[in-house]
Amino acid sequence: MAKSKKPTGDIAGAGSVLSTISGPSSAPPPSDLGGPGELEDTLLRKVAGNQQLAAQMPFNADKPLEYGDAARQPHQGSTASPGDPVATASTAAEQNSSEKLGSEPAAGVNRLIKPLDGARVDSGGQVLTTNQGVPVADNQHSLKVGLRGPTTLEDFILREKITHFDHERIPERVVHARGSAAHGFFEAYEDLQAVTRAAPFTEAGKITPVFVRFSTVAGERGSSDTARDVRGFAVKFYTDEGNWDLVGNNIPVFFIQDAMKFPDLAHAVKPEPHHAMPQASSAHDNFWDFVSLMPESTHMLLWQMSDRAIPRSYRMMQGFGVHTFRLVNAAGESVFCKFHWNPVAGTHSLVWDEAAKLMGADPDYHRRDLWEAIEAGAYPQWELGLQIFTEEQADQFEFDVLDPTKLVPEELVPVRAVGRMTLNRNPDNFFAETEQVAFCTAHVVPGIDFTNDPLLQGRIHSYVDTQISRLGGPNFHEIPINAPVAQVHNNQRDGMHRQAIHRGRVNYEPNSLAGGCPFQAGQMGFNSFPEPISEDKVRGKPEKFAEHYAQARMFFESQSPVEQAHIANAFRFELTKVQTPAVRARVIGNLIHVDPMLAASVADGLGMDLPPPAPLASTLPQPVYPVSPALSLLARPGATGIATRRVAILAGDGVDAAGIDAVYAALRGAGAVPRIVGVQLGARKAAGGGRVDVEISLEAGPSVLYDAVIVPDGADQGRLALTGQTVEFLRDQYRHCKPIFAWGSGAELLAQANLPPTLPDGSADPGLIIAPAADSAGAFDAFAAALSGHRPFARETDPPLL
């Protein structure tokens, strides 16, 4: 029996301290529990300290501030401080430690909030174990009764392994299922506290970590990257005041005006339900039936049929917040804002024939491009631009800024560059990071607020609701990639997959047993902008929402002739696949209001008579917008030169090895990615001796994987000149309007492929550089200049010459 210690003071009420229910009505806690337990002193301090803490809050002093005018300004919650830290502990034994428990109580912090290093696993040099940490002796065989006998039910190692495998997949996103992501940071150019108190913008040079996910919209998780589609552009800012998710697209407008229609839109664009086709494509009856009956979609359709929907790279596309948001400063003053991401590499796209061939050649084309660029240190960058304007200015616009089918022309409100984002690290694990990351438009920080955009209002709910289903419950915010860097303290508890182990007994507010903590932040916290509204509840849209075509017309008229031709061709291609004539007619009837020549071109391409124009939804005068050059992809050639551009160098027996070495070195020196391409892998005998090693075959590396091709002197020798793949390679490079550089006898290979030496109008082709063998180095600069800009689209004809 343990030796009893002698009581040193008043032990009245000791039994209540040792119990977990009831106690004296007014007596103070005892000064001694009178027992032998080693934890008694701590337990007494805990109970006595907790009672003293509760007594410091005899009533809720904040209650009067919850009513009337006082409630118009948030107030910081009242708190009381414990005299002893153990007063708010869950247990008196929290100092007891083990390898599992750790060595210190987590007093006043949420230790789930830590860098991702705390979640990374490296099994190098480690023994194989079960999920319970039990070493596995044999990972090759199930436990059987005899070598040829049945497997036993007791084989818990087999059952754990198979059961986990059976449940490895989670539901894919309903939309934006196909995605790629990367880590990076955002650096502010200037202090923007005059217009917003948002954490990333509080000082010049401030660094905020980010995680960015790019995606297609319509396709399933295993679909192709290069389908014609909208691209998602979602940025998670891990700010010191919580996570802010800027969840947008690479197109600044959308198909619909109200969230009520989003399920209809998604159902219409996804594969048709009776046969689950087509995959990752909008070229089918259901989609065009829907949008032809929703004329407000016309503006977005022009963008979707443009080259914006087939970007060359995630690194070379813009991003937009789509909606109008509010910025709010510390004084509670508000302005409206539109968010723009502009790529430093410029805006570049594919052509449709190239995009279609890439679906077969490399369905992971965009994912691979992003990964390879970051791994090579060619970190993608975007400038963040803001369009800032007041509500009074917005009231004077001919369109409603709350209408997500409208944009704010840059000529009306210039874009102000406020910072730069750099992506500099690929994820360690695709599933844990890219697939489990959860974005939501409701994730905002103080200084960012919502407007009454009816599509935005629905998204605020939809994203959280979706993540609860996808990620198994309401605690998806505790998955490491989703956890903020700011501390998380609230009274939310339990639910599936809860990881936080909260210290203390309190899980409600107001409270006195935890000294009122965690307490509301008052003016330091997030305050919704107090927009005054006096209206009846109604279902409908403002009158300005009824104008559907003027901005679509502005977009089309702002495109270069080449881009306009691509839009017409895209409509023709998509509607050719539609089977229902009435659907085609309705689409063209809407296009008449955009541009009669565009509508006539599409109708002619479909073998149709021009239908009558669709009726207008409003009798208000049609706005007339000036051309906006910023809406053309050609307005942004980029500032990175030929860095990351992929260049094929064709090589066969007898090739000019010295010339190849020189251009290879020059390309690498400028940051480009050259590949020596031949009929098959292996060494090729160079002219005058030596060898050239083929890096990839024509079969594995077809033309669509490269931004340009170089045909060196001697490349027409041997099997290279005789194979149909070489001709196909060169013709695709020409058809897709990519730069072609040949010197010496390499030009003869171009002639064998019947590549025209001039443009269709007879003028010189700026993308076709041919030089004598002695001047290959001198001509390289002209080739690099052609490669660094936009493609020589003047070469293009419809139908193609080759």
Buried (B, 14 or more C-beta within 10 A) or exposed (E): EEEEEEBEEBBBBBEBBBEEEEEEEEEEBBBBBBBEEEBBEBBBBBBBBBBBBBEBBEEBEBEEBEEEEEEEEBBBBBBBEBEBBBBBBBBBEBBEEEEEEEEEBBEEEBEBBEEBEEBEEEEEEEEEEEEEEEEEEEEEEBEEEEEEEEEEEEBBBBEBBEEEEEEEEEEBBBBBBBBBBBBBBBBBBBEBBEBBBBBBBBEEEBEBBBBBBBBBBBBBEEBBBBBBBBBBBBBBBBBBBBBBBBBBBBBBBBBBBBBEBBEEBEBBBBBBEEEEEBBBBBBBBBBBBBBBEBBBBBBBBBBBBBBBBBBBBBBBBBBBBBBBBBBBBBEEEBBBBBBBBBBBBBBBBBBBBBBBBBBEBBBBBBBBBBBBBBEEEBBBBBBBBBBBBEEEBBEEBBBBBBBBBBBBBBEBBEBBBBBBBBBEEBBEEBEBBBBBBBBBBBBBBBBBBBBEBBBBBBBBEBBBEBBBEBBBBBBBBBBBBBBBBBBBBEEEEEEEEBEBEBBBBBEEBBBBBBBBBBBBBBEEEBBEEEEEEEEEEEEEBEEBBBBBBBBBBBBBBBBBEBBBBBBBBBBBBBBBEBEEEEBBBBBBBBBBBBBEEBBBBBBEBBEBEBBEBBEBBEEEEEBEBEBBEBBBBBBBBBEBBBBBBBBBBBBBBBBBBBBBEBBBEBBEEBBBBBBBBBBEEEEBBBBEEEEBEBBBBBEEBBBBBBBBBBBBBBBBBBBBBEBEBBBBBBBBBBBBBBBBBBBBBBBBBBEBBEBBEEBEEEEEBBBBBBBEBEEBEEBBEBBBBBBBBBBBBBBBEEEEEB
